[in-house]
Amino acid sequence: MAPVSTSGEKMYELVERLYPLCRSITGDGVRATLSIVDEYIPLQVHEVPTGTQVLDWTVPQEWNIRDAYIADADGNRVVDFAASSLHVLGYSVPVSTTMPLAELREHLHTLPDRPAWVPYRTSYYKPEWGFCLAQETLDALPDGDYEVRIDSTLADGHLTYAEHVVPGQVPDEVIVSCHVCHPSLANDNLAGIAVATFLARALAETTPYYTYRFVFAPGTIGAITWLARNAERIDRVKHGVVLACAGDRGDLTYKRSRRGDAEIDRVMRHVLAASERPHRVTEFTPYGYDERQYCSPGFDLGVGSLTRTPYAGYPEYHTSADNLDFVSPEAMADTLAVCREAFAVLDRNRRYVNLSPYGEPQLGRRGLYDALGGRSDTKQAQMAMLWVLNLSDGEHSLLDVAERSGLSFDTVAGAADALRGAGLIKA
């Protein structure tokens, strides 16, 4: 596996490639995005027809756009979709007309408190059209007539999502989910796509215990569609993480699952605390990213959310300032490293049964003490063996042992490996 720093640079290169594409909850932009990701990890792409019932929702019509602009009387494009996909209200219906600025203003979206930034706005489920532009651009427009054109289509088609599976030793699954519907927003969520992609590549170089399923889907409707199409096998999903906002320079934030004490919640809390990274662990709320779909009460999966600065927690969120300068290779590499550390714990976190539970078994005659000779952490390794033996009652996991003993998870897991090899414990 490439060094973390190299991975950071490569993730940034992927974000650069994806950044110009116009994405939405459906359409060719999503397909183009998944096609690029498929160059890094093989994807199974799913196309779900318009009108398909998915839980309480219906797959909408597919939206595609070729061009859009506002032009002044001299034909100069004062707002141009070609310059940024953010300039068009997402899912805008087609329009071709001329109108005075006073009337056009009703269809314009700006950020008066951030006059140089362009906002990101959508109208997925209500037929509408509009443009997004900088307030300073709007302020500079003289009164008069403007040509308005949005060359888009809204027609029956498909919702597109993709999966990548890293096979494990058991069929029980960990899902890693990220949304692929946002246009030119580097942190939300191109960085999440990049981290998920390189996490899949890293896991493929190991022999994981769990099967890891990566879901690349449009926000909300995509996750709902995935859940609807996998409802009969949802009991395989034992753990999960939604990745978003993975590349800004803020501290890491983990949002717990609805359960609050799911194994992934405890693993993430432990890994972040043990790493001594600045971080926050927050409680579940039914708002944010697709963790709210996986954690809806009918499913109640153990799925949390990992971000750096959380949803709507930075001024650049859903604006043109969430650009390539806002994310960094170092931040993405750090997010990737935490995911790898957490999944390494999750994969090794077992419950064992002590096969010699009456009194302390003699470790010396089994060569277990001798095996520790010369180690700098001999005392900790000995204590870890005693702790694992004592708490191997089928009820306590290795993470329980680590938390109760104050020892590192790696030390505890290493002790468990040694004890299992000596025939003193079994899973």
HUJO-V201553 format. One record per residue. RES is the residue in three letters. PHI is phi as a letter, one per 40 degrees, with the letter a starting at -180 (none if undefined). Layout:
res = <RES:RES>
phi = <PHI:PHI>
//
This chain:
res = <MET:ALA:PRO:VAL:SER:THR:SER:GLY:GLU:LYS:MET:TYR:GLU:LEU:VAL:GLU:ARG:LEU:TYR:PRO:LEU:CYS:ARG:SER:ILE:THR:GLY:ASP:GLY:VAL:ARG:ALA:THR:LEU:SER:ILE:VAL:ASP:GLU:TYR:ILE:PRO:LEU:GLN:VAL:HIS:GLU:VAL:PRO:THR:GLY:THR:GLN:VAL:LEU:ASP:TRP:THR:VAL:PRO:GLN:GLU:TRP:ASN:ILE:ARG:ASP:ALA:TYR:ILE:ALA:ASP:ALA:ASP:GLY:ASN:ARG:VAL:VAL:ASP:PHE:ALA:ALA:SER:SER:LEU:HIS:VAL:LEU:GLY:TYR:SER:VAL:PRO:VAL:SER:THR:THR:MET:PRO:LEU:ALA:GLU:LEU:ARG:GLU:HIS:LEU:HIS:THR:LEU:PRO:ASP:ARG:PRO:ALA:TRP:VAL:PRO:TYR:ARG:THR:SER:TYR:TYR:LYS:PRO:GLU:TRP:GLY:PHE:CYS:LEU:ALA:GLN:GLU:THR:LEU:ASP:ALA:LEU:PRO:ASP:GLY:ASP:TYR:GLU:VAL:ARG:ILE:ASP:SER:THR:LEU:ALA:ASP:GLY:HIS:LEU:THR:TYR:ALA:GLU:HIS:VAL:VAL:PRO:GLY:GLN:VAL:PRO:ASP:GLU:VAL:ILE:VAL:SER:CYS:HIS:VAL:CYS:HIS:PRO:SER:LEU:ALA:ASN:ASP:ASN:LEU:ALA:GLY:ILE:ALA:VAL:ALA:THR:PHE:LEU:ALA:ARG:ALA:LEU:ALA:GLU:THR:THR:PRO:TYR:TYR:THR:TYR:ARG:PHE:VAL:PHE:ALA:PRO:GLY:THR:ILE:GLY:ALA:ILE:THR:TRP:LEU:ALA:ARG:ASN:ALA:GLU:ARG:ILE:ASP:ARG:VAL:LYS:HIS:GLY:VAL:VAL:LEU:ALA:CYS:ALA:GLY:ASP:ARG:GLY:ASP:LEU:THR:TYR:LYS:ARG:SER:ARG:ARG:GLY:ASP:ALA:GLU:ILE:ASP:ARG:VAL:MET:ARG:HIS:VAL:LEU:ALA:ALA:SER:GLU:ARG:PRO:HIS:ARG:VAL:THR:GLU:PHE:THR:PRO:TYR:GLY:TYR:ASP:GLU:ARG:GLN:TYR:CYS:SER:PRO:GLY:PHE:ASP:LEU:GLY:VAL:GLY:SER:LEU:THR:ARG:THR:PRO:TYR:ALA:GLY:TYR:PRO:GLU:TYR:HIS:THR:SER:ALA:ASP:ASN:LEU:ASP:PHE:VAL:SER:PRO:GLU:ALA:MET:ALA:ASP:THR:LEU:ALA:VAL:CYS:ARG:GLU:ALA:PHE:ALA:VAL:LEU:ASP:ARG:ASN:ARG:ARG:TYR:VAL:ASN:LEU:SER:PRO:TYR:GLY:GLU:PRO:GLN:LEU:GLY:ARG:ARG:GLY:LEU:TYR:ASP:ALA:LEU:GLY:GLY:ARG:SER:ASP:THR:LYS:GLN:ALA:GLN:MET:ALA:MET:LEU:TRP:VAL:LEU:ASN:LEU:SER:ASP:GLY:GLU:HIS:SER:LEU:LEU:ASP:VAL:ALA:GLU:ARG:SER:GLY:LEU:SER:PHE:ASP:THR:VAL:ALA:GLY:ALA:ALA:ASP:ALA:LEU:ARG:GLY:ALA:GLY:LEU:ILE:LYS:ALA>
phi = <none:c:d:d:c:c:d:c:c:c:c:c:c:c:d:d:c:c:d:c:c:c:b:a:c:a:h:c:c:c:c:c:c:c:c:c:d:c:c:c:a:c:b:b:c:b:b:b:c:d:g:c:c:b:f:c:b:b:d:c:c:c:b:b:b:b:a:a:a:b:b:c:c:c:g:c:c:c:b:b:d:c:c:a:c:c:c:b:d:d:g:d:c:c:a:a:a:b:a:c:d:d:c:c:d:c:b:b:b:b:b:d:c:b:c:c:c:b:c:b:b:b:a:c:b:b:d:a:a:i:b:b:a:c:d:c:c:c:c:c:c:c:d:i:c:b:c:b:a:b:c:b:b:b:a:d:a:a:c:b:a:a:b:b:b:b:c:b:c:b:c:d:b:b:b:b:b:a:c:b:b:c:c:c:b:c:c:b:a:c:c:c:c:c:c:c:c:c:c:c:c:c:c:c:c:b:b:c:c:c:c:b:b:c:b:b:a:d:c:g:c:c:c:c:c:c:c:c:c:b:d:c:b:c:c:c:c:c:a:a:a:c:b:a:f:c:b:c:c:c:c:c:b:b:b:c:c:d:c:g:b:c:d:c:c:c:c:c:c:c:c:c:c:c:c:g:c:c:a:b:b:b:c:c:b:c:a:h:b:c:d:c:c:c:c:c:c:c:b:f:c:c:b:b:b:b:b:c:c:c:d:g:c:b:d:c:d:f:a:c:c:c:b:c:c:c:b:b:d:c:c:c:c:c:c:c:c:c:c:c:c:c:c:c:c:d:c:b:c:b:b:b:b:c:c:b:c:c:g:c:c:c:c:c:c:c:g:c:c:c:c:c:d:g:c:c:b:d:c:c:c:c:c:c:c:c:c:c:c:c:b:c:b:g:b:b:c:c:c:d:c:c:c:c:c:g:c:c:c:d:c:c:c:c:c:c:c:c:c:c:c:c:g:c:b:a:c>
//
